[in-house]
């Protein structure tokens, strides 16, 4: 029998999500190409002036490929809208929980909606064009609301991990915080899209979203920085 003291087990690491396969990455890339083509055409002509055939042509895919991924032309922009939300949640998940949920949320939202390069500015302008087009297109508005609802649901476990095991926090607190954060971004983008305000500075998406979050957070225990 060994006389050596037992070695302490290394701390367990959280399970890593499985990496997408090459096929899944190619599928996602094709969907994003179609989404960008749809966004460009909607901005140029509006949804009514755009056909699925034209979207497929600009994306460089066959019409049957378009319908393999999307039910209709409005649905085609969903990956573009959802992509920004996914990047925001990933950034939020990487922040230090010690900062507290209110600080982490405000910082991540400001970072996500600040155009730090041409790509980010272009993405915001695409979103502005889509939201303007959605004003007169119920199907496009439905896609926007669906993307926000899905983002809210996917935000709940991220906030739960950041909040940790607090006696003052329950599942309803987390869901309320997720709803407030999601609506802050949605309202900010909709308000900004209705104007010609720039992507930075006063009236920008980041400034509006932080303002909305602070207003909506009033009375929410999880988002009260004094608790």
N, C-alpha and C positions, 0 to 999 in steps of 0.2 A: 504493500500500500504506500502511496506517495505521502511523504511528510510535508510537501509543499502546500501552503494555504491555497484554498480555491481562488481562482482568478475571478474578479468581478466581470459580469457579462457587460458587453458594450451597450450603451443606450440604444434602444430600438429606434429605428428610423421610420417615419411614416411611409406607407407604401407609395411607390411612384406609379402614376398612371401609365398604362401601356402606350408605347409609341405607335403612331399610326403606320400602317404598312405603306409600301410604295404605291400600291393601287389606291389606297385611301387618300394619299397625298395628291396623286394625279387627279382623282375625282374632285377633291377640294379646289385644286388649282383651276380645273375646267369650270366649276361652278362660279368661282370668283371672276374668271374672264367673262363669263356670261353676265354676271351681275354688273360688272363695270360697263359692259356694252349697253345693257339696259339703262343704267343710270345716265350715261352720256346721251342716249337717244331720248329719254324722258325729258332731260334738261333742254334738248334742242327742239323737240316737237311735242312734248307732253305725251302721256300714256295713250290718249285717244289717237294721236297721230303716229303711233308706233305699233308695228306688228311683231309677233313672235318670230316670223321669218326674217325680218330686218335685224332683230337682236341676234339671232343665230348667225346671220351673215356677217355682222360686224365682229362677233366673237370668233368667227372662223370655224364654226361647228355646224353639223347637219341639223336640220329641224328636228329630226327624231332624237338627236342627242339632247337638244333643248328640252323636249318633253320627257325625256328620261329622268331629268333632274327637277323640273318645275311643272306645276300644274297650269300656270298661266303667266302672262308677261309681267304682271305686277309682282307675283311671287318670286320672280327672278332676282329682285334686288335684295332679298332677305339676307343672303350671305354677306353683302357689303355692309348692311346695317348691323348685323349681328357681330361682325368681325371686330368692330371698335369696342363693343361691349365686352367681348371675350378678352381683349387685350387689357381693358381696364380692370376686370376681375382678377386676371393673372397678376397684374401689378399690385393690386390691393392685397392679394394673398401673400405676396413676398415681403410686405412691410412688417416691421417689428411690432408685435402685439403690445410691447411695453409702452408704446406711444399712446395707446388708448384708441378705441374705436372712433370717436369723433374726429380726432386728429388724423388718423389713418384714412378715413373716408374723405375728409376735406382735401387732404394732400393728393390722394389718388385721383379724385375727380378733377382737381385743378390741373394735374399733370396730364391726364387723359385728354382733356379738351384744349390744351395749349398747343398751338401749332409750332412745334420746334423746328420743322424743316418743310420743304416743299411738298413732300408726300403727305404730311399731316394736314397742311393747309388745303391741299387738293381734296383730301378725304372729307374735310369739313364743308368745302364748297359743294361736293357731290351731295352731301347730306342736306344742305340748304336747298339745292335744286329739287331733290326728291320730296322734301317736306312741302315745298311750294306747290309741286305737282299734286301732292296728296290732298290739297285743299279741295280740289274739284274731282277727286277720284276715290270713291268709297273703298274700292278693292285695295288701292295702294295704302290708304289709311289703315285698313285692317291688317296689312302686313306690318306696318310700323307698330301698331298696338300689340300685335302678337310677339314681335321681337322684344319689345319692352317687357311684356309679361313673362316670357321665357327667361330674360335676363334677371328679372326680379327673383324668380324661383331658383336660378342657379347662384344668385348672390347669397341666399340664406345660409348654406353651409360655410361659405367663406367668412361671413360675419360671425357665425357661431364659433369658428375656430379662433378668430381674433378676440372675441369676447371672453373665451375661456370658461372655466367653471366658477361663475360668480353667483353667490347666493341671491344677489339682487337682480339677476337676469334670468328670464325664462324664455320659452320658445316664442311667445307672443311678442316680447321685446325685440327679438331678433327679426321676426317677420315685419314688424312695424318699421324697424330701421331699414330693412331692405326695400320696403315700399317707398319710404321717404327718399332714400338715395336714388332709386330708379326714377322716381317722379321728378326729382330735382334736375336730373340730367335731361329727361324728356321735355319738361317745361322750358328749360333753358334753351335747348336746341330749337324748339318750336317758336319761342319768342324771338330768338336771334334770326331764324330763317325768314321771319316776316319783315325783317329790316335789311338795310344795306350796311350794317355795322361790320367792321373788320373782324378778323379772326383773333385779334389780340387787343388788349386794353379794355377800357370801359365799354360795356355792352357786348363784349365777346362771350362766346359760349362758356369759357372757364369762369369769368366774373359772374355771369348770370347764374351758373350752376351752384357756385359757392353761396351766393345770396339765397337762392331757393333752398338749399340744404339747411342753412341756418334758420330760415323762417319755418320750414317744415319740421325741423328737429325740436322746436319748442314744445316742452312737455313730454318728450320721449326719454325714458330713463336711460336707455342704452346710449343715446346721443347727447346726454347732458354732460358736458366736460367738467362740471363741478362735483359730480358724484364719484 
